[in-house]
Amino acid sequence: SVTGVQTCALPIFGGVIGGALIVWLAPLLLKGVYELPLLIAAAAIFLQFMYYGKRWYTDAVWAATSVAVVVFAWTLIRATSENVHLAERNFYGSLRVVDTERPDGARLRTMVHGIVAHGVQFQDPARSRQATTYYAPGTGVQMALEELRSNTQGPQDVGVIGLGAGTLAAYSKPGDHYVFYELNPQVIEEARSQFTYLNIPGVEVLEGDGRLVLEKDPRRFDVLVIDAFSGDAIPTHLLTEEALGIYLQHLKPAGIMAFHISNSVVDLESPVRKLADTAKLSSVLVATPGDDKMQRSAAIWALMSPSAARLHGPSVDKNGRPLTARPDQRVWTDDYSNLFQLLKTE
């Protein structure tokens, strides 16, 4: 009936309006993702007025609930606004630049996307070129860069999928060429304006999906870094068999691929090992503990290379171990029917 169609259409229409407000209007009005706590607080207050006066205990419960939710919303908004130097938001989420000071007096600037830190830089000019967090000395990617530099002559060509604050450019030396591929234009803008890692010759930033832009780029690299997996949403299209084929096309014969697989939600070691086995690549995992003094985060890097010798430098041999994979692990592919079958059977 017409009435039935209208009834079904109402929640759909409401969902469309709500989605449009969140995608288009909220980023214009709010610098952070504040709409959820604000709307929860508004809903609690609205329900209090709807049921007000029916029973005294109902009024008390709704009044207490409204106060609690308002306090929660205020606390959350205040916590994400503290020490914020700059806050922006777009389709890809909220981005903040936060300035803090350590107990030892060191001043730090941090890029935060949502709740995930994507780069930290010392504000002291004497330490501003120091690599920090997942890229600090002793991490797998630093070992990959130094291993190639110690075994090859001339400058390095380095490609990086994922920009963050541009921290990896701290390892660039005169004559090197670093190319960063970054999807979010706001990340590019803030890395250039709020941090100084990119302010050296030989560093280039290309906007767009890293896999797609890299596929069209004719250059080949000594080191190719894939660093897009530290957030809660995993871009699985960067970890498929087809993606690995693209990476290999842009890797020099004795080059190294470095996958940053630190993640608090998903264990990526097994699928990455399966990728290496499928392509018959040598691989090693380097897990590094955190170090507050050098502002190093606990980091997990998977290194792959067509050349086994490249993964046997002194630092890698000392700190690395073979990657492991579950016996039932399948290689990830771009075939979504394959993915659905994987979810169904596992």
ZADO-1210 file (C-alpha; in nm, 4 decimals, padded with zeros to 6 digits):
<atoms>
<atom x="00.0000" y="00.0000" z="00.0000" code="SER" pos="1"/>
<atom x="00.0972" y="00.3670" z="-00.0330" code="VAL" pos="2"/>
<atom x="00.1016" y="00.4030" z="00.3448" code="THR" pos="3"/>
<atom x="00.3357" y="00.1055" z="00.3784" code="GLY" pos="4"/>
<atom x="00.5740" y="00.2455" z="00.1189" code="VAL" pos="5"/>
<atom x="00.5750" y="00.5816" z="00.2967" code="GLN" pos="6"/>
<atom x="00.6426" y="00.4144" z="00.6304" code="THR" pos="7"/>
<atom x="00.9394" y="00.2225" z="00.4855" code="CYS" pos="8"/>
<atom x="01.0717" y="00.5300" z="00.3115" code="ALA" pos="9"/>
<atom x="01.0782" y="00.7475" z="00.6227" code="LEU" pos="10"/>
<atom x="01.3767" y="00.5807" z="00.7978" code="PRO" pos="11"/>
<atom x="01.5624" y="00.5576" z="00.4663" code="ILE" pos="12"/>
<atom x="01.5028" y="00.9271" z="00.3980" code="PHE" pos="13"/>
<atom x="01.6061" y="01.0118" z="00.7530" code="GLY" pos="14"/>
<atom x="01.9247" y="00.8097" z="00.7124" code="GLY" pos="15"/>
<atom x="02.0084" y="00.9922" z="00.3885" code="VAL" pos="16"/>
<atom x="01.9589" y="01.3310" z="00.5561" code="ILE" pos="17"/>
<atom x="02.1639" y="01.2265" z="00.8590" code="GLY" pos="18"/>
<atom x="02.4454" y="01.0941" z="00.6421" code="GLY" pos="19"/>
<atom x="02.4514" y="01.4103" z="00.4341" code="ALA" pos="20"/>
<atom x="02.4693" y="01.6273" z="00.7479" code="LEU" pos="21"/>
<atom x="02.7609" y="01.4249" z="00.8861" code="ILE" pos="22"/>
<atom x="02.9545" y="01.4164" z="00.5578" code="VAL" pos="23"/>
<atom x="02.9007" y="01.7749" z="00.4412" code="TRP" pos="24"/>
<atom x="02.7706" y="01.9980" z="00.7201" code="LEU" pos="25"/>
<atom x="02.9541" y="01.8647" z="01.0263" code="ALA" pos="26"/>
<atom x="03.3048" y="01.9195" z="00.8794" code="PRO" pos="27"/>
<atom x="03.2111" y="02.2819" z="00.8084" code="LEU" pos="28"/>
<atom x="03.0773" y="02.3510" z="01.1580" code="LEU" pos="29"/>
<atom x="03.2960" y="02.1294" z="01.3767" code="LEU" pos="30"/>
<atom x="03.6750" y="02.0977" z="01.3758" code="LYS" pos="31"/>
<atom x="03.6599" y="01.7603" z="01.5506" code="GLY" pos="32"/>
<atom x="03.4281" y="01.4589" z="01.5469" code="VAL" pos="33"/>
<atom x="03.2036" y="01.6062" z="01.8155" code="TYR" pos="34"/>
<atom x="02.8634" y="01.5341" z="01.6667" code="GLU" pos="35"/>
<atom x="02.8232" y="01.1963" z="01.8390" code="LEU" pos="36"/>
<atom x="02.8628" y="01.3176" z="02.2017" code="PRO" pos="37"/>
<atom x="02.6665" y="01.6350" z="02.1237" code="LEU" pos="38"/>
<atom x="02.3761" y="01.4437" z="01.9692" code="LEU" pos="39"/>
<atom x="02.3721" y="01.1901" z="02.2528" code="ILE" pos="40"/>
<atom x="02.3523" y="01.4753" z="02.5021" code="ALA" pos="41"/>
<atom x="02.0783" y="01.6464" z="02.2990" code="ALA" pos="42"/>
<atom x="01.8796" y="01.3207" z="02.2781" code="ALA" pos="43"/>
<atom x="01.9014" y="01.2665" z="02.6542" code="ALA" pos="44"/>
<atom x="01.7776" y="01.6207" z="02.7237" code="ILE" pos="45"/>
<atom x="01.4989" y="01.5859" z="02.4655" code="PHE" pos="46"/>
<atom x="01.3754" y="01.2607" z="02.6213" code="LEU" pos="47"/>
<atom x="01.3795" y="01.4215" z="02.9643" code="GLN" pos="48"/>
<atom x="01.1372" y="01.6871" z="02.8449" code="PHE" pos="49"/>
<atom x="00.9188" y="01.4289" z="02.6697" code="MET" pos="50"/>
<atom x="00.8694" y="01.2257" z="02.9874" code="TYR" pos="51"/>
<atom x="00.8832" y="01.5133" z="03.2353" code="TYR" pos="52"/>
<atom x="00.6101" y="01.5212" z="03.5023" code="GLY" pos="53"/>
<atom x="00.4819" y="01.1650" z="03.4645" code="LYS" pos="54"/>
<atom x="00.6582" y="01.0174" z="03.7678" code="ARG" pos="55"/>
<atom x="00.9013" y="01.1782" z="04.0088" code="TRP" pos="56"/>
<atom x="01.1526" y="00.8958" z="03.9864" code="TYR" pos="57"/>
<atom x="01.1439" y="00.9030" z="03.6062" code="THR" pos="58"/>
<atom x="01.2220" y="01.2742" z="03.6206" code="ASP" pos="59"/>
<atom x="01.5125" y="01.2048" z="03.8570" code="ALA" pos="60"/>
<atom x="01.6565" y="00.9298" z="03.6362" code="VAL" pos="61"/>
<atom x="01.6357" y="01.1358" z="03.3175" code="TRP" pos="62"/>
<atom x="01.7764" y="01.4441" z="03.4899" code="ALA" pos="63"/>
<atom x="02.0752" y="01.2441" z="03.6200" code="ALA" pos="64"/>
<atom x="02.1224" y="01.0811" z="03.2803" code="THR" pos="65"/>
<atom x="02.1150" y="01.4170" z="03.1029" code="SER" pos="66"/>
<atom x="02.3719" y="01.5659" z="03.3392" code="VAL" pos="67"/>
<atom x="02.5985" y="01.2601" z="03.3051" code="ALA" pos="68"/>
<atom x="02.5829" y="01.2640" z="02.9254" code="VAL" pos="69"/>
<atom x="02.6477" y="01.6398" z="02.9088" code="VAL" pos="70"/>
<atom x="02.9513" y="01.5981" z="03.1376" code="VAL" pos="71"/>
<atom x="03.0724" y="01.3099" z="02.9192" code="PHE" pos="72"/>
<atom x="03.0358" y="01.5170" z="02.6017" code="ALA" pos="73"/>
<atom x="03.2146" y="01.8147" z="02.7564" code="TRP" pos="74"/>
<atom x="03.4984" y="01.5977" z="02.8889" code="THR" pos="75"/>
<atom x="03.5489" y="01.4287" z="02.5511" code="LEU" pos="76"/>
<atom x="03.5498" y="01.7558" z="02.3591" code="ILE" pos="77"/>
<atom x="03.7837" y="01.9199" z="02.6096" code="ARG" pos="78"/>
<atom x="04.0241" y="01.6239" z="02.6025" code="ALA" pos="79"/>
<atom x="04.0538" y="01.6338" z="02.2234" code="THR" pos="80"/>
<atom x="04.0932" y="02.0140" z="02.2246" code="SER" pos="81"/>
<atom x="04.3683" y="02.0395" z="02.4854" code="GLU" pos="82"/>
<atom x="04.6997" y="02.1858" z="02.3621" code="ASN" pos="83"/>
<atom x="04.5666" y="02.1935" z="02.0049" code="VAL" pos="84"/>
<atom x="04.7685" y="02.4260" z="01.7836" code="HIS" pos="85"/>
<atom x="04.5573" y="02.3607" z="01.4731" code="LEU" pos="86"/>
<atom x="04.2452" y="02.1557" z="01.4036" code="ALA" pos="87"/>
<atom x="04.0909" y="02.0719" z="01.0670" code="GLU" pos="88"/>
<atom x="03.8435" y="01.8231" z="00.9328" code="ARG" pos="89"/>
<atom x="03.7426" y="01.6861" z="00.5951" code="ASN" pos="90"/>
<atom x="03.5955" y="01.3745" z="00.4341" code="PHE" pos="91"/>
<atom x="03.8808" y="01.1621" z="00.5700" code="TYR" pos="92"/>
<atom x="03.8238" y="01.2624" z="00.9334" code="GLY" pos="93"/>
<atom x="03.9602" y="01.5070" z="01.1873" code="SER" pos="94"/>
<atom x="04.3223" y="01.6187" z="01.1894" code="LEU" pos="95"/>
<atom x="04.4904" y="01.7967" z="01.4810" code="ARG" pos="96"/>
<atom x="04.8336" y="01.9403" z="01.5468" code="VAL" pos="97"/>
<atom x="04.9045" y="01.9224" z="01.9196" code="VAL" pos="98"/>
<atom x="05.1878" y="02.0979" z="02.1050" code="ASP" pos="99"/>
<atom x="05.3061" y="01.9422" z="02.4324" code="THR" pos="100"/>
<atom x="05.6033" y="01.9630" z="02.6656" code="GLU" pos="101"/>
<atom x="05.7741" y="01.6648" z="02.8256" code="ARG" pos="102"/>
<atom x="05.8866" y="01.6598" z="03.1911" code="PRO" pos="103"/>
<atom x="06.2465" y="01.7088" z="03.0732" code="ASP" pos="104"/>
<atom x="06.1476" y="02.0336" z="02.9012" code="GLY" pos="105"/>
<atom x="06.1518" y="01.9027" z="02.5428" code="ALA" pos="106"/>
<atom x="05.8756" y="02.0573" z="02.3330" code="ARG" pos="107"/>
<atom x="05.6957" y="01.8295" z="02.0874" code="LEU" pos="108"/>
<atom x="05.4550" y="01.8808" z="01.7997" code="ARG" pos="109"/>
<atom x="05.2314" y="01.5867" z="01.7094" code="THR" pos="110"/>
<atom x="05.0046" y="01.5214" z="01.4112" code="MET" pos="111"/>
<atom x="04.6946" y="01.3306" z="01.5214" code="VAL" pos="112"/>
<atom x="04.4441" y="01.1834" z="01.2756" code="HIS" pos="113"/>
<atom x="04.1361" y="01.0825" z="01.4742" code="GLY" pos="114"/>
<atom x="04.3025" y="00.9231" z="01.7769" code="ILE" pos="115"/>
<atom x="04.6138" y="00.7922" z="01.5981" code="VAL" pos="116"/>
<atom x="04.9414" y="00.9860" z="01.6069" code="ALA" pos="117"/>
<atom x="05.0958" y="01.0158" z="01.2597" code="HIS" pos="118"/>
<atom x="05.4176" y="01.1932" z="01.3454" code="GLY" pos="119"/>
<atom x="05.6020" y="01.3727" z="01.6252" code="VAL" pos="120"/>
<atom x="05.8730" y="01.6358" z="01.5851" code="GLN" pos="121"/>
<atom x="06.1003" y="01.7984" z="01.8431" code="PHE" pos="122"/>
<atom x="06.0590" y="02.1759" z="01.8335" code="GLN" pos="123"/>
<atom x="06.4186" y="02.2390" z="01.9432" code="ASP" pos="124"/>
<atom x="06.6080" y="02.3241" z="01.6198" code="PRO" pos="125"/>
<atom x="06.8970" y="02.1033" z="01.7298" code="ALA" pos="126"/>
<atom x="06.6670" y="01.7966" z="01.7384" code="ARG" pos="127"/>
<atom x="06.4094" y="01.8913" z="01.4752" code="SER" pos="128"/>
<atom x="06.5736" y="01.6664" z="01.2131" code="ARG" pos="129"/>
<atom x="06.5637" y="01.3656" z="01.4443" code="GLN" pos="130"/>
<atom x="06.3379" y="01.0810" z="01.3303" code="ALA" pos="131"/>
<atom x="06.0868" y="00.9793" z="01.5979" code="THR" pos="132"/>
<atom x="05.7972" y="00.7397" z="01.6710" code="THR" pos="133"/>
<atom x="05.7782" y="00.4381" z="01.4345" code="TYR" pos="134"/>
<atom x="06.0727" y="00.5657" z="01.2285" code="TYR" pos="135"/>
<atom x="06.3295" y="00.6407" z="01.4990" code="ALA" pos="136"/>
<atom x="06.6774" y="00.4832" z="01.5004" code="PRO" pos="137"/>
<atom x="06.6539" y="00.1127" z="01.5764" code="GLY" pos="138"/>
<atom x="06.3285" y="00.0570" z="01.3868" code="THR" pos="139"/>
<atom x="06.2984" y="-00.1752" z="01.0888" code="GLY" pos="140"/>
<atom x="06.2644" y="00.0999" z="00.8299" code="VAL" pos="141"/>
<atom x="06.5789" y="00.2735" z="00.9587" code="GLN" pos="142"/>
<atom x="06.7657" y="-00.0569" z="00.9287" code="MET" pos="143"/>
<atom x="06.6425" y="-00.1015" z="00.5700" code="ALA" pos="144"/>
<atom x="06.7583" y="00.2467" z="00.4701" code="LEU" pos="145"/>
<atom x="07.0964" y="00.2126" z="00.6376" code="GLU" pos="146"/>
<atom x="07.1533" y="-00.1413" z="00.5031" code="GLU" pos="147"/>
<atom x="07.1109" y="-00.0231" z="00.1450" code="LEU" pos="148"/>
<atom x="07.3231" y="00.2850" z="00.2005" code="ARG" pos="149"/>
<atom x="07.6093" y="00.0765" z="00.3365" code="SER" pos="150"/>
<atom x="07.5999" y="-00.1597" z="00.0370" code="ASN" pos="151"/>
<atom x="07.5305" y="00.0710" z="-00.2550" code="THR" pos="152"/>
<atom x="07.7108" y="00.3676" z="-00.4035" code="GLN" pos="153"/>
<atom x="07.5439" y="00.6967" z="-00.4798" code="GLY" pos="154"/>
<atom x="07.2156" y="00.8529" z="-00.3667" code="PRO" pos="155"/>
<atom x="06.9037" y="00.6611" z="-00.2698" code="GLN" pos="156"/>
<atom x="06.5630" y="00.6672" z="-00.4343" code="ASP" pos="157"/>
<atom x="06.2946" y="00.6106" z="-00.1697" code="VAL" pos="158"/>
<atom x="05.9190" y="00.5846" z="-00.2216" code="GLY" pos="159"/>
<atom x="05.6761" y="00.6102" z="00.0700" code="VAL" pos="160"/>
<atom x="05.3026" y="00.5342" z="00.0635" code="ILE" pos="161"/>
<atom x="05.1658" y="00.7379" z="00.3530" code="GLY" pos="162"/>
<atom x="05.2998" y="01.0805" z="00.4500" code="LEU" pos="163"/>
<atom x="05.2042" y="01.1625" z="00.8073" code="GLY" pos="164"/>
<atom x="05.4316" y="01.4454" z="00.9225" code="ALA" pos="165"/>
<atom x="05.6939" y="01.3406" z="00.6656" code="GLY" pos="166"/>
<atom x="05.9236" y="01.1977" z="00.9347" code="THR" pos="167"/>
<atom x="06.1082" y="00.9563" z="00.7043" code="LEU" pos="168"/>
<atom x="06.2560" y="01.2528" z="00.5158" code="ALA" pos="169"/>
<atom x="06.4799" y="01.2947" z="00.8207" code="ALA" pos="170"/>
<atom x="06.6978" y="01.0170" z="00.6727" code="TYR" pos="171"/>
<atom x="06.7413" y="01.1935" z="00.3400" code="SER" pos="172"/>
<atom x="07.0973" y="01.2941" z="00.2519" code="LYS" pos="173"/>
<atom x="07.2221" y="01.5254" z="-00.0249" code="PRO" pos="174"/>
<atom x="07.1467" y="01.3682" z="-00.3624" code="GLY" pos="175"/>
<atom x="06.8709" y="01.1385" z="-00.2298" code="ASP" pos="176"/>
<atom x="06.5219" y="01.1557" z="-00.3767" code="HIS" pos="177"/>
<atom x="06.2214" y="01.0841" z="-00.1558" code="TYR" pos="178"/>
<atom x="05.8705" y="01.0568" z="-00.3039" code="VAL" pos="179"/>
<atom x="05.5698" y="01.0494" z="-00.0682" code="PHE" pos="180"/>
<atom x="05.2253" y="00.9365" z="-00.1866" code="TYR" pos="181"/>
<atom x="04.9401" y="01.0697" z="00.0288" code="GLU" pos="182"/>
<atom x="04.5627" y="01.0445" z="-00.0111" code="LEU" pos="183"/>
<atom x="04.4488" y="01.3188" z="00.2304" code="ASN" pos="184"/>
<atom x="04.5187" y="01.6750" z="00.1074" code="PRO" pos="185"/>
<atom x="04.4944" y="01.8141" z="00.4610" code="GLN" pos="186"/>
<atom x="04.7750" y="01.5835" z="00.5741" code="VAL" pos="187"/>
<atom x="04.9931" y="01.7219" z="00.2929" code="ILE" pos="188"/>
<atom x="04.9069" y="02.0807" z="00.3853" code="GLU" pos="189"/>
<atom x="04.9806" y="02.0344" z="00.7559" code="GLU" pos="190"/>
<atom x="05.2995" y="01.8350" z="00.6978" code="ALA" pos="191"/>
<atom x="05.4308" y="02.1251" z="00.4897" code="ARG" pos="192"/>
<atom x="05.3087" y="02.4137" z="00.7050" code="SER" pos="193"/>
<atom x="05.3316" y="02.2785" z="01.0612" code="GLN" pos="194"/>
<atom x="05.6352" y="02.0480" z="01.0404" code="PHE" pos="195"/>
<atom x="05.9769" y="02.0939" z="00.8800" code="THR" pos="196"/>
<atom x="06.0787" y="01.7411" z="00.7756" code="TYR" pos="197"/>
<atom x="05.9855" y="01.8125" z="00.4127" code="LEU" pos="198"/>
<atom x="06.1752" y="02.1424" z="00.3918" code="ASN" pos="199"/>
<atom x="06.4817" y="01.9996" z="00.2204" code="ILE" pos="200"/>
<atom x="06.5809" y="01.9482" z="-00.1454" code="PRO" pos="201"/>
<atom x="06.4965" y="01.6186" z="-00.3119" code="GLY" pos="202"/>
<atom x="06.1614" y="01.5572" z="-00.1381" code="VAL" pos="203"/>
<atom x="05.8449" y="01.5288" z="-00.3456" code="GLU" pos="204"/>
<atom x="05.4815" y="01.4737" z="-00.2382" code="VAL" pos="205"/>
<atom x="05.2169" y="01.3365" z="-00.4763" code="LEU" pos="206"/>
<atom x="04.8483" y="01.3491" z="-00.3837" code="GLU" pos="207"/>
<atom x="04.6191" y="01.0514" z="-00.4386" code="GLY" pos="208"/>
<atom x="04.5697" y="00.6878" z="-00.3482" code="ASP" pos="209"/>
<atom x="04.9220" y="00.5529" z="-00.3070" code="GLY" pos="210"/>
<atom x="04.8668" y="00.2362" z="-00.5064" code="ARG" pos="211"/>
<atom x="04.6996" y="00.4110" z="-00.8002" code="LEU" pos="212"/>
<atom x="04.9478" y="00.6994" z="-00.8205" code="VAL" pos="213"/>
<atom x="05.2451" y="00.4660" z="-00.7829" code="LEU" pos="214"/>
<atom x="05.1135" y="00.2449" z="-01.0627" code="GLU" pos="215"/>
<atom x="05.1314" y="00.5386" z="-01.3040" code="LYS" pos="216"/>
<atom x="05.4712" y="00.6574" z="-01.1797" code="ASP" pos="217"/>
<atom x="05.7554" y="00.5228" z="-01.3998" code="PRO" pos="218"/>
<atom x="06.0221" y="00.5511" z="-01.1289" code="ARG" pos="219"/>
<atom x="06.1840" y="00.2625" z="-00.9432" code="ARG" pos="220"/>
<atom x="06.3088" y="00.2772" z="-00.5865" code="PHE" pos="221"/>
<atom x="06.5863" y="00.1365" z="-00.3723" code="ASP" pos="222"/>
<atom x="06.3482" y="00.1323" z="-00.0759" code="VAL" pos="223"/>
<atom x="05.9692" y="00.1295" z="-00.1022" code="LEU" pos="224"/>
<atom x="05.7862" y="00.1952" z="00.2248" code="VAL" pos="225"/>
<atom x="05.4197" y="00.1047" z="00.2671" code="ILE" pos="226"/>
<atom x="05.3029" y="00.2869" z="00.5780" code="ASP" pos="227"/>
<atom x="04.9234" y="00.3070" z="00.5910" code="ALA" pos="228"/>
<atom x="04.8170" y="00.0470" z="00.8475" code="PHE" pos="229"/>
<atom x="04.8505" y="00.2098" z="01.1907" code="SER" pos="230"/>
<atom x="04.4879" y="00.3304" z="01.2027" code="GLY" pos="231"/>
<atom x="04.1740" y="00.1358" z="01.2883" code="ASP" pos="232"/>
<atom x="04.0585" y="00.1143" z="00.9249" code="ALA" pos="233"/>
<atom x="04.2997" y="-00.1068" z="00.7292" code="ILE" pos="234"/>
<atom x="04.3349" y="-00.0227" z="00.3562" code="PRO" pos="235"/>
<atom x="04.3468" y="-00.3891" z="00.2542" code="THR" pos="236"/>
<atom x="04.3863" y="-00.3003" z="-00.1144" code="HIS" pos="237"/>
<atom x="04.7473" y="-00.2120" z="-00.0264" code="LEU" pos="238"/>
<atom x="04.8127" y="-00.5657" z="00.1008" code="LEU" pos="239"/>
<atom x="04.6855" y="-00.7776" z="-00.1860" code="THR" pos="240"/>
<atom x="04.8752" y="-00.9971" z="-00.4291" code="GLU" pos="241"/>
<atom x="04.7994" y="-00.7514" z="-00.7081" code="GLU" pos="242"/>
<atom x="04.9286" y="-00.4574" z="-00.5011" code="ALA" pos="243"/>
<atom x="05.2509" y="-00.6470" z="-00.4318" code="LEU" pos="244"/>
<atom x="05.2940" y="-00.6959" z="-00.8060" code="GLY" pos="245"/>
<atom x="05.2779" y="-00.3182" z="-00.8523" code="ILE" pos="246"/>
<atom x="05.5313" y="-00.2627" z="-00.5746" code="TYR" pos="247"/>
<atom x="05.7737" y="-00.5085" z="-00.7327" code="LEU" pos="248"/>
<atom x="05.7476" y="-00.3303" z="-01.0664" code="GLN" pos="249"/>
<atom x="05.8695" y="-00.0143" z="-00.8927" code="HIS" pos="250"/>
<atom x="06.1433" y="-00.1781" z="-00.6868" code="LEU" pos="251"/>
<atom x="06.5005" y="-00.2088" z="-00.8046" code="LYS" pos="252"/>
<atom x="06.6342" y="-00.5676" z="-00.8272" code="PRO" pos="253"/>
<atom x="06.8236" y="-00.5441" z="-00.4989" code="ALA" pos="254"/>
<atom x="06.5733" y="-00.3137" z="-00.3289" code="GLY" pos="255"/>
<atom x="06.3822" y="-00.3545" z="-00.0039" code="ILE" pos="256"/>
<atom x="06.0115" y="-00.3142" z="00.0682" code="MET" pos="257"/>
<atom x="05.9282" y="-00.2081" z="00.4241" code="ALA" pos="258"/>
<atom x="05.5717" y="-00.2666" z="00.5484" code="PHE" pos="259"/>
<atom x="05.4788" y="-00.0862" z="00.8681" code="HIS" pos="260"/>
<atom x="05.2367" y="-00.3304" z="01.0335" code="ILE" pos="261"/>
<atom x="05.2091" y="-00.1836" z="01.3853" code="SER" pos="262"/>
<atom x="04.8387" y="-00.1947" z="01.4672" code="ASN" pos="263"/>
<atom x="04.6437" y="-00.2202" z="01.7922" code="SER" pos="264"/>
<atom x="04.3443" y="-00.3917" z="01.6293" code="VAL" pos="265"/>
<atom x="04.4628" y="-00.6307" z="01.3563" code="VAL" pos="266"/>
<atom x="04.7619" y="-00.8678" z="01.3468" code="ASP" pos="267"/>
<atom x="04.9003" y="-00.8213" z="00.9956" code="LEU" pos="268"/>
<atom x="05.2052" y="-01.0459" z="01.0240" code="GLU" pos="269"/>
<atom x="05.0304" y="-01.3560" z="00.8883" code="SER" pos="270"/>
<atom x="04.8871" y="-01.2019" z="00.5661" code="PRO" pos="271"/>
<atom x="05.2136" y="-01.0180" z="00.4996" code="VAL" pos="272"/>
<atom x="05.4140" y="-01.3421" z="00.5336" code="ARG" pos="273"/>
<atom x="05.1725" y="-01.5070" z="00.2910" code="LYS" pos="274"/>
<atom x="05.2332" y="-01.2261" z="00.0413" code="LEU" pos="275"/>
<atom x="05.6089" y="-01.2753" z="00.0666" code="ALA" pos="276"/>
<atom x="05.5797" y="-01.6521" z="00.0205" code="ASP" pos="277"/>
<atom x="05.3485" y="-01.6136" z="-00.2803" code="THR" pos="278"/>
<atom x="05.5989" y="-01.3842" z="-00.4553" code="ALA" pos="279"/>
<atom x="05.8980" y="-01.5966" z="-00.3407" code="LYS" pos="280"/>
<atom x="06.0550" y="-01.3027" z="-00.1569" code="LEU" pos="281"/>
<atom x="06.2907" y="-01.3146" z="00.1375" code="SER" pos="282"/>
<atom x="06.1320" y="-01.1589" z="00.4439" code="SER" pos="283"/>
<atom x="06.2100" y="-01.0682" z="00.8028" code="VAL" pos="284"/>
<atom x="06.0195" y="-00.9045" z="01.0870" code="LEU" pos="285"/>
<atom x="06.1777" y="-00.6364" z="01.3059" code="VAL" pos="286"/>
<atom x="05.9921" y="-00.5522" z="01.6279" code="ALA" pos="287"/>
<atom x="06.1385" y="-00.2619" z="01.8258" code="THR" pos="288"/>
<atom x="06.0401" y="-00.1581" z="02.1813" code="PRO" pos="289"/>
<atom x="05.9543" y="00.2001" z="02.2619" code="GLY" pos="290"/>
<atom x="06.2081" y="00.4460" z="02.4012" code="ASP" pos="291"/>
<atom x="06.0743" y="00.7617" z="02.5654" code="ASP" pos="292"/>
<atom x="06.4095" y="00.9382" z="02.5630" code="LYS" pos="293"/>
<atom x="06.4370" y="00.9373" z="02.1832" code="MET" pos="294"/>
<atom x="06.0578" y="00.9559" z="02.1428" code="GLN" pos="295"/>
<atom x="06.0504" y="00.6154" z="01.9753" code="ARG" pos="296"/>
<atom x="05.7246" y="00.4194" z="01.9640" code="SER" pos="297"/>
<atom x="05.7048" y="00.0414" z="01.9793" code="ALA" pos="298"/>
<atom x="05.7110" y="-00.0532" z="01.6121" code="ALA" pos="299"/>
<atom x="05.6681" y="-00.3639" z="01.3974" code="ILE" pos="300"/>
<atom x="05.8139" y="-00.3623" z="01.0459" code="TRP" pos="301"/>
<atom x="05.8087" y="-00.6418" z="00.7880" code="ALA" pos="302"/>
<atom x="06.0949" y="-00.6214" z="00.5376" code="LEU" pos="303"/>
<atom x="06.0881" y="-00.8006" z="00.2005" code="MET" pos="304"/>
<atom x="06.3375" y="-00.8206" z="-00.0833" code="SER" pos="305"/>
<atom x="06.4055" y="-01.0230" z="-00.3987" code="PRO" pos="306"/>
<atom x="06.7654" y="-01.0329" z="-00.2700" code="SER" pos="307"/>
<atom x="06.8111" y="-01.2421" z="00.0447" code="ALA" pos="308"/>
<atom x="07.1503" y="-01.0792" z="00.1050" code="ALA" pos="309"/>
<atom x="06.9843" y="-00.7413" z="00.1531" code="ARG" pos="310"/>
<atom x="06.8050" y="-00.8670" z="00.4647" code="LEU" pos="311"/>
<atom x="07.1136" y="-00.9959" z="00.6404" code="HIS" pos="312"/>
<atom x="07.2931" y="-00.6836" z="00.7581" code="GLY" pos="313"/>
<atom x="07.4308" y="-00.6741" z="01.1131" code="PRO" pos="314"/>
<atom x="07.1393" y="-00.4734" z="01.2563" code="SER" pos="315"/>
<atom x="06.8711" y="-00.6836" z="01.0871" code="VAL" pos="316"/>
<atom x="07.0347" y="-01.0129" z="01.1855" code="ASP" pos="317"/>
<atom x="07.0588" y="-00.8959" z="01.5456" code="LYS" pos="318"/>
<atom x="06.7048" y="-00.7619" z="01.5805" code="ASN" pos="319"/>
<atom x="06.5015" y="-00.9472" z="01.3172" code="GLY" pos="320"/>
<atom x="06.3261" y="-01.2825" z="01.3068" code="ARG" pos="321"/>
<atom x="06.1367" y="-01.4767" z="01.0395" code="PRO" pos="322"/>
<atom x="05.7752" y="-01.3803" z="00.9820" code="LEU" pos="323"/>
<atom x="05.5157" y="-01.6407" z="01.0755" code="THR" pos="324"/>
<atom x="05.1791" y="-01.7213" z="00.9191" code="ALA" pos="325"/>
<atom x="04.8808" y="-01.9255" z="01.0287" code="ARG" pos="326"/>
<atom x="04.8528" y="-02.2609" z="00.8463" code="PRO" pos="327"/>
<atom x="04.5137" y="-02.1609" z="00.7050" code="ASP" pos="328"/>
<atom x="04.6207" y="-01.8121" z="00.5956" code="GLN" pos="329"/>
<atom x="04.5222" y="-01.7269" z="00.2391" code="ARG" pos="330"/>
<atom x="04.6805" y="-01.4604" z="00.0272" code="VAL" pos="331"/>
<atom x="04.4673" y="-01.1467" z="00.0058" code="TRP" pos="332"/>
<atom x="04.3593" y="-01.0535" z="-00.3460" code="THR" pos="333"/>
<atom x="04.1531" y="-00.7899" z="-00.5242" code="ASP" pos="334"/>
<atom x="03.8888" y="-01.0553" z="-00.5975" code="ASP" pos="335"/>
<atom x="03.6079" y="-00.9642" z="-00.3573" code="TYR" pos="336"/>
<atom x="03.4314" y="-01.2944" z="-00.4136" code="SER" pos="337"/>
<atom x="03.7502" y="-01.4511" z="-00.2813" code="ASN" pos="338"/>
<atom x="03.7296" y="-01.2244" z="00.0250" code="LEU" pos="339"/>
<atom x="03.3653" y="-01.3133" z="00.0915" code="PHE" pos="340"/>
<atom x="03.4484" y="-01.6814" z="00.0619" code="GLN" pos="341"/>
<atom x="03.7328" y="-01.6264" z="00.3063" code="LEU" pos="342"/>
<atom x="03.4967" y="-01.4648" z="00.5583" code="LEU" pos="343"/>
<atom x="03.2430" y="-01.7424" z="00.5101" code="LYS" pos="344"/>
<atom x="03.4843" y="-02.0310" z="00.5599" code="THR" pos="345"/>
<atom x="03.6977" y="-01.8829" z="00.8361" code="GLU" pos="346"/>
</atoms>
